[in-house]
């Protein structure tokens, strides 16, 4: 919940020149609040930057106050939609079934869902991380086409806590996700305190195809450095 329309314009004025020379094989995606999507759609037009929404509902329309439909999003050239982020899971008790319905609707309307999975600190301490993530994968991805899908592994305990998931451990979990889904070409992101100081190491990992960035995406300079990661 950051960025008014005016702030989005300021951000993009600084950000776009910084990523003008990012290699063409990298896709940059911004996920602003719903209110800023129309403004951002104008600003990214003609650039290499795509848009994502922060959520999407499973119905086309109806009595679903505070929700947003896929058609409302595609009207603004939105290409992706995040579903199952740890914050809606935590604050609004979103279930794997609801997340699956959102993702399936997104795919049916031409959006690419970014399905987030990840364990809490308590679950990891109890040795339940793999079981929890596998359940989220099996229930959240049921019936989805892996060819138009992104999975983001975001360990909840490493988001805004100061704790860090080591690159090797993040890569191990991403590799397990790939094997559970059974799709070698599945795009898997890592999200959890991603910043300029660790992006180069993360992107060396064999099973990490990209990153889902939180706080470091709010400053044009830091997000541009992440997009322009260096393969060591």
Secondary structure, 3 states (H helix, E strand, C coil): CCCCHHHHHHHHHHHHHHCCCCCCCCCEEECCCHHHHHHHHHHHCCCCEEEEECCCCCCCCCCCCCCCCHHHHHCCCCCEEEECCHHHHHHCCCCHHHHHHHHHHHHHCCCEEEEEECCCHHHHHCCCHHHHHHHHHHHHCCCCCHHHEEEEECCHHHCCCCCCCCHHHHHHHHHHHHHHHCCCCCEEEECCCCCCCCHHHHCCCCCCCEECCCHHHHCHHHHHHHHCCCCC
